[in-house]
Amino acid sequence: MNSLIQPDRVEPWTLGGHAGVTSKLLIDGKNMTAMWTRWEPGALAPEHTHPHEQIGVVLEGEIVVVVAGETVTVKAGEFYYIPSNAPHLERNDGSVPAILTDFWSPIRADLLQRRFTPGDAQAPGPK
């Protein structure tokens, strides 16, 4: 495994169920998954749950995150946290793209297969 991760060298793909979102799977470690995403203005990830903890950072622009009914606007340089199994959604209400990096633990088996399976995204067995 290479210790340097360069998002510009990772192939992008459309994240299913997320309108206006382009993704790049950065790494799947032993206990976590990291993914870069670009959210176009108006992009939406409808409310969903998954058994993973999720921590994200906004690198550019801003994103609205709604977790268990609490709405926050997360701006460039800020982080957000989504607990395991918490109903949540994300959207870009701004006029410019938002660039995010998200981290999940345990690993996201669905994202490793380039698909999004809310509520049923179980981690695989040991590697």
C-alpha positions as YAML, in Angstrom:
chain: A
units: angstrom
residues:
- id: 1
  name: MET
  ca: [0.00, 0.00, 0.00]
- id: 2
  name: ASN
  ca: [1.21, 3.47, -0.85]
- id: 3
  name: SER
  ca: [1.10, 5.93, 2.07]
- id: 4
  name: LEU
  ca: [0.49, 8.90, -0.25]
- id: 5
  name: ILE
  ca: [-3.09, 9.33, -1.46]
- id: 6
  name: GLN
  ca: [-3.60, 11.72, -4.38]
- id: 7
  name: PRO
  ca: [-7.30, 12.33, -5.10]
- id: 8
  name: ASP
  ca: [-6.54, 13.75, -8.57]
- id: 9
  name: ARG
  ca: [-5.20, 10.32, -9.57]
- id: 10
  name: VAL
  ca: [-8.26, 8.38, -8.36]
- id: 11
  name: GLU
  ca: [-10.98, 7.47, -10.87]
- id: 12
  name: PRO
  ca: [-14.27, 9.31, -10.13]
- id: 13
  name: TRP
  ca: [-17.67, 7.59, -10.12]
- id: 14
  name: THR
  ca: [-21.26, 8.65, -9.47]
- id: 15
  name: LEU
  ca: [-22.48, 7.83, -5.99]
- id: 16
  name: GLY
  ca: [-25.83, 6.07, -6.45]
- id: 17
  name: GLY
  ca: [-28.77, 7.58, -4.60]
- id: 18
  name: HIS
  ca: [-26.96, 10.92, -4.31]
- id: 19
  name: ALA
  ca: [-28.09, 13.42, -6.94]
- id: 20
  name: GLY
  ca: [-25.23, 15.62, -8.17]
- id: 21
  name: VAL
  ca: [-22.43, 13.88, -6.25]
- id: 22
  name: THR
  ca: [-19.19, 12.58, -7.77]
- id: 23
  name: SER
  ca: [-17.04, 10.30, -5.60]
- id: 24
  name: LYS
  ca: [-13.50, 9.01, -5.39]
- id: 25
  name: LEU
  ca: [-12.78, 6.13, -3.03]
- id: 26
  name: LEU
  ca: [-9.48, 7.15, -1.47]
- id: 27
  name: ILE
  ca: [-8.66, 4.18, 0.72]
- id: 28
  name: ASP
  ca: [-10.14, 1.19, 2.45]
- id: 29
  name: GLY
  ca: [-8.04, 0.39, 5.47]
- id: 30
  name: LYS
  ca: [-8.40, -2.45, 7.91]
- id: 31
  name: ASN
  ca: [-10.89, -0.51, 10.05]
- id: 32
  name: MET
  ca: [-11.98, 2.52, 8.04]
- id: 33
  name: THR
  ca: [-12.94, 3.85, 4.61]
- id: 34
  name: ALA
  ca: [-12.16, 7.34, 3.26]
- id: 35
  name: MET
  ca: [-13.88, 8.95, 0.28]
- id: 36
  name: TRP
  ca: [-13.57, 12.32, -1.50]
- id: 37
  name: THR
  ca: [-16.77, 13.80, -2.94]
- id: 38
  name: ARG
  ca: [-17.76, 16.79, -5.05]
- id: 39
  name: TRP
  ca: [-21.29, 18.10, -4.42]
- id: 40
  name: GLU
  ca: [-22.70, 20.27, -7.18]
- id: 41
  name: PRO
  ca: [-25.10, 23.08, -6.22]
- id: 42
  name: GLY
  ca: [-28.44, 21.42, -5.43]
- id: 43
  name: ALA
  ca: [-26.83, 18.01, -4.76]
- id: 44
  name: LEU
  ca: [-28.70, 15.83, -2.28]
- id: 45
  name: ALA
  ca: [-28.16, 12.64, -0.33]
- id: 46
  name: PRO
  ca: [-31.66, 11.77, 0.93]
- id: 47
  name: GLU
  ca: [-32.15, 10.72, 4.53]
- id: 48
  name: HIS
  ca: [-30.61, 7.33, 5.28]
- id: 49
  name: THR
  ca: [-28.85, 5.34, 7.99]
- id: 50
  name: HIS
  ca: [-25.87, 3.01, 8.12]
- id: 51
  name: PRO
  ca: [-24.17, 1.13, 10.96]
- id: 52
  name: HIS
  ca: [-20.94, 3.11, 10.56]
- id: 53
  name: GLU
  ca: [-19.70, 6.16, 12.41]
- id: 54
  name: GLN
  ca: [-19.00, 8.94, 9.92]
- id: 55
  name: ILE
  ca: [-16.72, 11.95, 10.24]
- id: 56
  name: GLY
  ca: [-16.46, 14.45, 7.42]
- id: 57
  name: VAL
  ca: [-14.53, 17.60, 6.62]
- id: 58
  name: VAL
  ca: [-15.56, 20.28, 4.16]
- id: 59
  name: LEU
  ca: [-12.55, 21.28, 2.06]
- id: 60
  name: GLU
  ca: [-14.31, 23.84, -0.18]
- id: 61
  name: GLY
  ca: [-17.76, 25.45, -0.18]
- id: 62
  name: GLU
  ca: [-20.31, 24.41, 2.41]
- id: 63
  name: ILE
  ca: [-22.76, 21.59, 3.01]
- id: 64
  name: VAL
  ca: [-25.97, 21.29, 5.04]
- id: 65
  name: VAL
  ca: [-26.01, 18.20, 7.27]
- id: 66
  name: VAL
  ca: [-29.17, 17.09, 9.07]
- id: 67
  name: VAL
  ca: [-28.55, 14.47, 11.79]
- id: 68
  name: ALA
  ca: [-31.52, 13.11, 13.76]
- id: 69
  name: GLY
  ca: [-33.46, 16.30, 12.99]
- id: 70
  name: GLU
  ca: [-30.64, 18.75, 13.87]
- id: 71
  name: THR
  ca: [-29.63, 20.95, 10.92]
- id: 72
  name: VAL
  ca: [-26.14, 22.45, 10.70]
- id: 73
  name: THR
  ca: [-24.31, 24.25, 7.92]
- id: 74
  name: VAL
  ca: [-20.71, 23.06, 7.71]
- id: 75
  name: LYS
  ca: [-18.25, 25.44, 6.02]
- id: 76
  name: ALA
  ca: [-14.78, 24.94, 4.54]
- id: 77
  name: GLY
  ca: [-12.35, 23.91, 7.27]
- id: 78
  name: GLU
  ca: [-15.08, 22.54, 9.55]
- id: 79
  name: PHE
  ca: [-15.87, 18.93, 10.46]
- id: 80
  name: TYR
  ca: [-19.12, 17.08, 11.15]
- id: 81
  name: TYR
  ca: [-19.93, 13.85, 12.98]
- id: 82
  name: ILE
  ca: [-22.71, 11.34, 12.29]
- id: 83
  name: PRO
  ca: [-23.17, 8.59, 14.89]
- id: 84
  name: SER
  ca: [-23.76, 4.98, 13.95]
- id: 85
  name: ASN
  ca: [-27.36, 4.31, 12.81]
- id: 86
  name: ALA
  ca: [-28.39, 7.99, 13.07]
- id: 87
  name: PRO
  ca: [-30.84, 9.10, 10.38]
- id: 88
  name: HIS
  ca: [-29.12, 11.81, 8.35]
- id: 89
  name: LEU
  ca: [-29.00, 13.63, 5.03]
- id: 90
  name: GLU
  ca: [-26.58, 15.98, 3.32]
- id: 91
  name: ARG
  ca: [-27.22, 18.63, 0.69]
- id: 92
  name: ASN
  ca: [-25.52, 21.54, -1.05]
- id: 93
  name: ASP
  ca: [-27.81, 24.56, -0.85]
- id: 94
  name: GLY
  ca: [-25.03, 26.87, -2.07]
- id: 95
  name: SER
  ca: [-24.25, 28.26, -5.50]
- id: 96
  name: VAL
  ca: [-20.77, 26.69, -5.78]
- id: 97
  name: PRO
  ca: [-19.60, 23.07, -5.57]
- id: 98
  name: ALA
  ca: [-18.67, 21.68, -2.16]
- id: 99
  name: ILE
  ca: [-15.69, 19.35, -1.79]
- id: 100
  name: LEU
  ca: [-15.75, 16.90, 1.15]
- id: 101
  name: THR
  ca: [-13.75, 14.03, 2.52]
- id: 102
  name: ASP
  ca: [-15.61, 11.48, 4.66]
- id: 103
  name: PHE
  ca: [-14.28, 8.75, 6.91]
- id: 104
  name: TRP
  ca: [-16.30, 5.73, 8.08]
- id: 105
  name: SER
  ca: [-15.59, 3.04, 10.63]
- id: 106
  name: PRO
  ca: [-15.84, 0.13, 10.25]
- id: 107
  name: ILE
  ca: [-15.10, -0.07, 6.53]
- id: 108
  name: ARG
  ca: [-17.93, 0.42, 4.03]
- id: 109
  name: ALA
  ca: [-18.24, -2.81, 2.04]
- id: 110
  name: ASP
  ca: [-20.87, -1.21, -0.22]
- id: 111
  name: LEU
  ca: [-18.64, 1.71, -1.20]
- id: 112
  name: LEU
  ca: [-15.76, -0.67, -1.91]
- id: 113
  name: GLN
  ca: [-18.04, -2.15, -4.58]
- id: 114
  name: ARG
  ca: [-18.87, 1.34, -5.89]
- id: 115
  name: ARG
  ca: [-22.45, 1.21, -4.73]
- id: 116
  name: PHE
  ca: [-24.39, 2.90, -1.94]
- id: 117
  name: THR
  ca: [-26.58, 0.65, 0.20]
- id: 118
  name: PRO
  ca: [-28.18, 2.65, 3.02]
- id: 119
  name: GLY
  ca: [-29.18, 0.79, 6.16]
- id: 120
  name: ASP
  ca: [-27.54, -2.43, 5.03]
- id: 121
  name: ALA
  ca: [-23.93, -1.40, 4.46]
- id: 122
  name: GLN
  ca: [-22.29, -4.04, 6.60]
- id: 123
  name: ALA
  ca: [-18.56, -4.32, 7.03]
- id: 124
  name: PRO
  ca: [-16.98, -7.45, 5.56]
- id: 125
  name: GLY
  ca: [-15.13, -10.04, 7.61]
- id: 126
  name: PRO
  ca: [-11.43, -9.78, 8.36]
- id: 127
  name: LYS
  ca: [-9.06, -9.15, 5.46]
...
